[in-house]
Amino acid sequence: MRSPWLRVVGIKLVVDGVIDACTAAMRHPYSNGSNAEPIWPLADVKPVVAAADAAGLQVALHAIGDLASDIALDALEHAAEVNEPRARRHRIEHLEYAAPGTAERMARLGVTASMQPVHADPAIFDNWAAMLGDERVDRAFAWPEYVEAGALLAFSTDAPTAPHEALPNMYIAATRKSALDGSFAPRHPQYALPLEQALAHATRDAAASVGDGGTRGRLEAGLAADFAIVDVDPFAAGPESLLTARVVRTVVAGETVYDADAL
């Protein structure tokens, strides 16, 4: 049964693993000299992506290493070439390390960069950096590149596999500081985004990434009234307030579904 609350929009394919375990597929070896083969080689993933695209499904491809994102984009470009022209909104998930030019190619193909600020938390970054061990570390989680290239950047929490909920994620996005341990210095603060932009990527752009940009994701007349009220104004109190902010009310489609005062 299809409803506004439950629908199948597409498929997810896990193209590679993770950098922390040296299982993400990279163009160049890890610091220990190893590398990883993709879980889905290009020859295997191309027909699957093309078939899903032909069926009108959205394809989400987990690609953390730069070789994996190359494979994902090659498969998506192939699908667009062999299938009928139509509006498409496919996604690449995570993109923890992407080579220069990836963001521009994604913008050209209309592919969403679906990324999770939690993975850039400095408290868990040292092992990630050690596995690469070279100049690639300086391009970790380079969110502004996607914005500057004109690609849609959608933030999410990676729940339930990641430790942070939405508000600590926004803190990391706006500061590149740790939501786990404040003693860690910011990592790559040049990639932090202004808080208002981070929130827009987690709301407006997240809705657009699943085809709901015309019905939700913004506070605007005619759209679904989906919003949460917190007990602090982070724009006045600063991003640090997000670490202790408490949700006091949640409204979905104009109806209150959570009220802290009613508990």
C-alpha positions as CSV (number, residue, x, y, z in Angstrom):
1,M,0.0,0.0,0.0
2,R,1.3,3.4,-0.9
3,S,0.6,6.4,1.4
4,P,2.2,9.7,2.3
5,W,3.9,7.9,5.2
6,L,5.1,4.7,3.5
7,R,6.3,4.2,0.0
8,V,9.1,2.4,-1.8
9,V,11.1,5.0,-3.7
10,G,14.1,3.0,-4.8
11,I,17.0,0.7,-4.1
12,K,20.4,1.0,-2.3
13,L,23.6,-0.6,-3.5
14,V,26.7,-0.8,-1.3
15,V,29.6,-0.3,-3.7
16,D,32.4,-0.4,-1.1
17,G,33.2,-0.5,2.6
18,V,34.7,2.1,4.9
19,I,38.0,3.9,5.1
20,D,38.5,3.1,8.8
21,A,38.8,-0.6,8.0
22,C,40.6,-0.1,4.7
23,T,37.6,-1.6,2.8
24,A,36.5,1.5,0.9
25,A,37.6,1.3,-2.7
26,M,40.3,3.9,-3.4
27,R,42.1,5.0,-6.6
28,H,45.4,4.8,-4.6
29,P,46.4,2.4,-1.8
30,Y,46.1,3.0,1.9
31,S,49.0,4.0,4.1
32,N,49.7,0.3,4.8
33,G,50.0,-0.4,1.0
34,S,46.7,-2.3,0.8
35,N,43.6,-1.5,-1.2
36,A,40.1,-2.9,-1.4
37,E,38.1,-4.2,-4.4
38,P,34.7,-2.7,-4.8
39,I,31.8,-4.8,-3.6
40,W,30.0,-3.9,-6.9
41,P,32.4,-3.7,-9.8
42,L,31.3,-1.5,-12.6
43,A,30.4,-4.3,-15.0
44,D,28.0,-5.8,-12.4
45,V,26.5,-2.6,-11.1
46,K,25.8,-0.9,-14.5
47,P,22.9,-3.2,-15.6
48,V,21.3,-3.1,-12.1
49,V,21.4,0.7,-11.9
50,A,20.1,0.9,-15.5
51,A,17.2,-1.5,-14.8
52,A,16.2,0.4,-11.6
53,D,16.4,3.7,-13.4
54,A,14.2,2.4,-16.2
55,A,11.7,1.3,-13.6
56,G,11.5,4.9,-12.3
57,L,13.2,4.0,-9.0
58,Q,15.7,6.2,-7.2
59,V,19.1,4.6,-6.8
60,A,21.2,5.3,-3.7
61,L,24.8,4.1,-4.0
62,H,27.0,3.8,-0.9
63,A,30.4,5.1,-2.0
64,I,33.0,6.2,0.5
65,G,36.2,5.9,-1.4
66,D,37.0,7.8,-4.6
67,L,37.2,4.7,-6.8
68,A,33.7,3.8,-5.5
69,S,32.3,7.2,-6.3
70,D,33.8,6.9,-9.8
71,I,32.0,3.6,-10.3
72,A,28.7,5.0,-8.9
73,L,28.8,8.0,-11.3
74,D,29.8,5.8,-14.3
75,A,26.8,3.6,-13.6
76,L,24.4,6.5,-13.2
77,E,25.7,8.2,-16.3
78,H,25.3,4.9,-18.3
79,A,21.7,4.7,-17.0
80,A,20.9,8.2,-18.3
81,E,22.4,7.4,-21.6
82,V,20.5,4.1,-22.3
83,N,17.1,5.0,-20.8
84,E,14.5,7.5,-21.7
85,P,15.0,11.2,-20.8
86,R,13.3,12.1,-17.5
87,A,13.8,13.9,-14.3
88,R,16.1,11.9,-12.1
89,R,17.3,12.3,-8.5
90,H,19.7,9.5,-7.7
91,R,22.1,9.7,-4.7
92,I,25.5,8.8,-3.6
93,E,25.7,8.1,0.1
94,H,28.6,9.2,2.3
95,L,31.3,10.4,-0.1
96,E,33.8,10.6,2.7
97,Y,36.8,11.0,0.4
98,A,36.0,12.2,-3.2
99,A,38.7,13.2,-5.7
100,P,38.7,16.7,-7.2
101,G,36.1,17.0,-9.9
102,T,33.6,14.7,-8.3
103,A,31.3,17.4,-7.1
104,E,31.3,19.1,-10.5
105,R,30.4,15.8,-12.2
106,M,27.6,15.1,-9.7
107,A,26.2,18.6,-10.4
108,R,26.2,17.9,-14.1
109,L,24.5,14.6,-13.7
110,G,22.0,15.9,-11.1
111,V,23.2,13.4,-8.5
112,T,22.6,14.2,-4.8
113,A,25.5,14.2,-2.3
114,S,23.9,12.5,0.7
115,M,26.3,13.1,3.6
116,Q,26.3,12.7,7.4
117,P,28.2,15.3,9.5
118,V,28.6,12.7,12.4
119,H,31.3,10.9,10.5
120,A,33.5,14.1,10.6
121,D,33.5,14.2,14.4
122,P,37.1,14.9,15.4
123,A,36.9,12.4,18.2
124,I,36.7,9.5,15.7
125,F,38.8,11.1,12.9
126,D,42.3,10.0,13.8
127,N,42.0,6.4,12.7
128,W,40.3,7.6,9.4
129,A,43.2,9.9,8.8
130,A,45.8,7.3,9.6
131,M,44.4,4.8,7.1
132,L,45.0,7.3,4.3
133,G,48.1,8.9,5.7
134,D,48.7,11.5,2.9
135,E,47.3,14.6,1.3
136,R,43.9,12.9,0.9
137,V,43.3,13.6,4.6
138,D,43.0,17.3,3.8
139,R,40.0,16.7,1.6
140,A,37.9,14.8,4.2
141,F,34.2,15.5,4.1
142,A,34.5,18.6,1.9
143,W,30.9,19.7,2.0
144,P,31.3,23.2,0.6
145,E,32.7,21.7,-2.7
146,Y,29.3,20.3,-3.5
147,V,27.5,23.6,-2.7
148,E,30.0,25.5,-4.8
149,A,29.7,23.0,-7.7
150,G,25.9,23.3,-7.7
151,A,25.2,19.7,-6.6
152,L,22.3,19.1,-4.2
153,L,23.8,18.4,-0.7
154,A,21.5,16.6,1.7
155,F,22.4,16.0,5.3
156,S,21.2,13.1,7.4
157,T,22.2,11.3,10.6
158,D,23.0,7.8,9.4
159,A,20.8,6.5,12.2
160,P,20.8,4.0,13.7
161,T,24.5,3.1,13.0
162,A,25.9,6.5,14.0
163,P,26.0,7.9,17.6
164,H,24.5,11.4,17.0
165,E,20.9,12.6,16.6
166,A,20.0,15.6,14.4
167,L,21.0,18.5,16.6
168,P,24.6,17.3,17.4
169,N,24.9,16.6,13.7
170,M,24.1,20.2,13.0
171,Y,26.7,21.3,15.6
172,I,29.4,19.3,13.8
173,A,28.3,20.7,10.4
174,A,28.5,24.3,11.6
175,T,31.8,24.0,13.6
176,R,33.7,20.8,12.6
177,K,34.1,20.3,16.3
178,S,33.4,17.2,18.3
179,A,30.0,16.5,19.7
180,L,31.5,13.6,21.7
181,D,34.5,15.2,23.3
182,G,35.0,19.0,23.5
183,S,38.7,18.6,24.1
184,F,39.4,17.9,20.5
185,A,40.3,20.7,18.2
186,P,38.2,21.3,15.1
187,R,39.3,19.3,12.1
188,H,39.2,21.1,8.7
189,P,37.2,24.1,10.0
190,Q,37.4,25.5,6.4
191,Y,34.8,22.9,5.5
192,A,32.3,24.1,8.2
193,L,29.0,25.5,6.9
194,P,27.1,28.4,8.4
195,L,24.4,27.1,10.7
196,E,21.5,28.3,8.5
197,Q,23.0,26.5,5.5
198,A,23.6,23.3,7.5
199,L,19.9,23.3,8.6
200,A,18.8,23.9,5.0
201,H,20.8,20.9,3.9
202,A,19.1,18.8,6.6
203,T,15.6,20.0,5.8
204,R,14.9,21.6,2.5
205,D,17.5,19.7,0.6
206,A,16.9,16.4,2.4
207,A,13.2,16.7,1.3
208,A,14.2,17.5,-2.3
209,S,16.6,14.5,-2.4
210,V,13.6,12.1,-2.1
211,G,11.3,14.0,-4.4
212,D,9.4,15.9,-1.7
213,G,10.8,19.3,-2.3
214,G,7.4,20.6,-3.5
215,T,5.5,19.4,-0.4
216,R,7.7,19.6,2.6
217,G,11.1,20.6,3.9
218,R,10.4,24.3,4.2
219,L,8.2,26.6,6.3
220,E,6.1,28.0,3.5
221,A,2.4,28.5,2.7
222,G,1.0,25.4,1.0
223,L,3.6,23.0,2.2
224,A,3.2,20.4,5.0
225,A,3.7,22.0,8.4
226,D,6.5,19.8,9.6
227,F,8.8,21.3,12.3
228,A,10.3,20.9,15.7
229,I,10.5,23.5,18.5
230,V,13.6,23.5,20.7
231,D,14.1,25.3,24.0
232,V,16.9,27.5,22.8
233,D,17.6,29.7,19.8
234,P,20.9,28.4,18.4
235,F,21.3,31.5,16.2
236,A,21.3,33.7,19.2
237,A,23.0,31.3,21.7
238,G,25.5,29.9,19.2
239,P,26.0,26.4,17.7
240,E,27.2,25.0,21.1
241,S,23.7,25.3,22.4
242,L,22.7,22.5,20.0
243,L,24.6,20.0,22.2
244,T,22.2,20.6,25.1
245,A,19.1,21.8,23.3
246,R,15.9,19.9,24.1
247,V,13.0,19.4,21.7
248,V,9.8,20.6,23.4
249,R,7.3,20.1,20.6
250,T,7.2,18.3,17.3
251,V,4.5,19.0,14.6
252,V,3.9,16.8,11.6
253,A,1.6,17.9,8.8
254,G,0.2,20.5,11.1
255,E,-0.6,18.1,14.0
256,T,1.4,18.0,17.3
257,V,2.8,14.5,17.7
258,Y,5.0,15.3,20.7
259,D,4.6,17.8,23.5
260,A,7.2,17.7,26.3
261,D,4.8,19.6,28.6
262,A,2.1,16.9,28.1
263,L,4.3,14.0,29.3
